[in-house]
Amino acid sequence: MATDPLTIRRAINGDETALRTLWVEHAPRIDAVVRRLVGDADQAADIAQEVWIQIFRALPTWRGDSQFSTWAHRIAVNRTLNALRSVRRLAKLEVVMEDDTVSVDQDVDRTFLAESIDEAVQQLSPGARTVFVLHDVEGYTHEEIAQELGITSGGSKSQLFKARAKLRRLLAHLVDAHSPTQDQEHVTPYD
C-alpha cells in the first residue's frame, strides 16, 4: 500500500491529521502481524500500542528508500519480537497441546476456516509460532529469521518443521472430509 509522501512529511512535522491518516491506513496490517506473533489478544493490544509509539517516534528517520508500509512493518516485527523476549523466554516455553477433533461439515465457510487456523497457530509454542508466522505468513527467509531471533538458520528450519507438524495434527479434522460412501444406494422399504 503506497502512502502519500506529503502525508508522511506532514506527519513527521507533527500534523495530527496526517498521523491519524497513517494509523488508519496501516493499523490493520501492523496490528494483525503483532497479534499473530504474540498469540494473546490483550498482550498483543499492549504491544501494538508500543509499536505505533515507536513508529511515530521513528518517523523522522524514514528515508523513503522503501514503501512506508514495509518500513513500518519491519518496526512492528522487531518491536514485537523484542517485547516477547523481555516478557518470556521465547525459545524455552512450550505450550501443552490439546488434540481435540471435531466433525466438520463439507460446506465450511472461509471465516470458520480462518478462525480455526488462527486458533491452531495460537496453540503453537511461542518459538514455533514466531518462526511459522515470519516464514509462512510474512515471507521472511530462514536467514532473516535467524538473525532476528538470534538463532541459527537450522534452528529456524527445525522450529518451522515442528510448527507445521503440529498444525497438521491440529487441523486434521478440517481436512478429513466425511464424504458419503460412493456406490451407496438409497433403499426405501416396501409398503
C-alpha positions in Angstrom: 0.0 0.0 0.0 1.6 3.2 -1.1 1.2 6.1 1.3 1.2 9.7 0.0 4.7 11.2 0.7 3.1 14.5 1.6 1.1 12.8 4.3 4.3 11.3 5.7 6.1 14.7 5.6 3.2 16.3 7.4 3.2 13.5 10.0 7.0 14.0 10.5 6.2 17.6 11.2 3.7 16.6 13.9 0.4 17.1 12.0 -2.1 15.1 14.0 -4.4 14.6 11.0 -1.5 13.1 9.0 -0.5 10.9 11.9 -4.1 9.6 12.2 -4.2 9.0 8.4 -1.1 6.8 8.6 -2.5 4.9 11.5 -5.9 4.4 9.8 -4.2 3.1 6.6 -1.7 0.8 8.2 -3.1 -0.3 11.6 -5.0 -3.3 10.2 -1.8 -5.0 8.8 0.5 -3.9 11.6 -1.9 -4.9 14.3 -2.5 -8.3 12.6 1.2 -9.2 12.5 1.5 -8.3 16.1 -1.5 -10.5 17.0 -0.1 -13.4 15.1 3.3 -13.2 16.7 2.1 -12.6 20.2 -0.9 -15.0 20.4 -2.6 -13.4 23.4 -5.1 -10.7 22.4 -4.6 -8.5 25.4 -0.8 -8.6 25.3 -0.9 -8.0 21.5 -3.0 -4.9 22.0 -0.5 -3.5 24.5 2.5 -4.3 22.2 0.6 -2.8 19.2 0.3 0.4 21.1 4.1 0.3 21.8 4.7 -0.4 18.1 2.8 2.6 17.0 4.6 4.8 19.5 7.8 3.5 18.1 6.7 4.1 14.5 5.7 7.7 15.2 8.9 8.4 17.1 11.0 6.9 14.3 9.2 8.8 11.6 12.0 11.4 11.2 14.4 8.5 10.3 12.2 7.3 7.4 14.3 8.0 4.3 11.9 6.8 1.7 14.2 4.0 0.4 11.2 1.6 0.8 7.5 1.9 1.0 6.3 3.3 4.3 4.2 0.1 4.8 7.4 -2.0 4.5 9.3 0.2 6.9 6.5 0.3 9.5 6.0 -3.5 9.2 9.7 -4.1 9.9 9.5 -1.9 13.0 6.4 -3.8 14.1 8.1 -7.2 13.8 11.3 -6.0 15.5 9.4 -4.3 18.3 7.1 -7.2 18.9 10.0 -9.7 19.0 11.8 -7.5 21.4 8.7 -7.3 23.6 8.3 -11.0 23.5 11.9 -11.6 24.5 11.5 -9.4 27.6 8.2 -10.9 28.6 9.1 -14.6 28.3 12.0 -16.7 27.2 10.8 -17.3 23.7 12.8 -20.4 22.9 12.3 -22.2 26.2 8.5 -22.1 26.6 6.4 -24.9 25.3 2.6 -24.8 25.3 0.7 -28.0 26.1 -1.2 -29.0 23.0 -4.7 -30.4 23.3 -5.6 -32.6 20.3 -9.3 -32.3 20.1 -11.0 -33.4 17.0 -14.3 -32.1 15.7 -16.5 -33.3 12.9 -16.8 -30.5 10.4 -19.3 -30.3 7.5 -18.0 -30.3 4.0 -19.5 -26.9 3.4 -17.4 -24.9 5.9 -17.2 -21.1 5.2 -14.0 -19.2 5.0 -14.5 -17.4 8.2 -14.7 -20.6 10.2 -11.5 -21.9 8.4 -9.6 -18.7 9.1 -10.6 -18.8 12.8 -9.7 -22.5 13.1 -6.3 -21.9 11.6 -5.7 -18.8 13.8 -6.7 -20.8 16.9 -4.3 -23.6 15.9 -1.5 -21.2 15.3 -2.1 -19.7 18.8 -1.6 -23.2 20.3 2.0 -23.5 19.0 4.9 -22.8 21.3 6.0 -19.2 21.1 9.2 -20.1 19.2 7.4 -22.3 16.7 4.6 -19.7 16.3 7.0 -16.9 15.7 9.0 -18.8 13.1 5.8 -20.0 11.4 4.4 -16.5 11.2 7.6 -14.9 10.0 8.3 -17.6 7.4 5.0 -18.8 6.1 2.8 -15.8 6.6 5.2 -12.8 6.4 7.7 -14.3 3.9 10.9 -14.0 5.8 13.8 -16.3 4.8 15.3 -18.6 7.4 18.5 -16.5 7.4 16.5 -13.3 8.2 14.5 -15.1 10.9 17.8 -16.5 12.4 19.2 -13.0 12.5 16.1 -11.5 14.1 15.7 -14.2 16.7 19.4 -14.8 17.4 19.2 -18.4 16.4 20.7 -20.5 13.7 19.1 -20.9 10.2 18.9 -24.6 11.1 17.1 -23.7 14.3 14.6 -21.7 12.3 14.0 -24.6 9.9 13.6 -27.0 12.9 11.0 -24.7 14.5 9.1 -24.4 11.2 9.1 -28.1 10.8 7.7 -28.6 14.3 5.1 -25.8 13.8 3.9 -27.3 10.5 3.7 -30.8 12.0 1.6 -29.6 15.0 -0.7 -27.5 12.7 -1.2 -30.6 10.5 -2.3 -32.6 13.6 -4.5 -29.8 15.0 -6.2 -29.1 11.7 -6.5 -32.7 10.5 -10.2 -32.6 11.4 -10.7 -29.9 8.7 -9.0 -32.0 6.0 -10.6 -35.3 6.8 -13.8 -34.9 4.9 -16.6 -37.0 5.9 -17.7 -37.9 2.4 -20.6 -40.2 1.8 -19.6 -43.7 0.7 -19.7 -44.0 -3.0 -21.9 -46.7 -4.6 -24.2 -46.4 -1.7 -27.8 -47.0 -2.8 -30.7 -45.4 -1.2 -33.1 -48.2 -0.3 -36.7 -47.5 0.5 -38.9 -50.0 2.3 -41.8 -51.6 0.5 -45.2 -50.7 1.9 
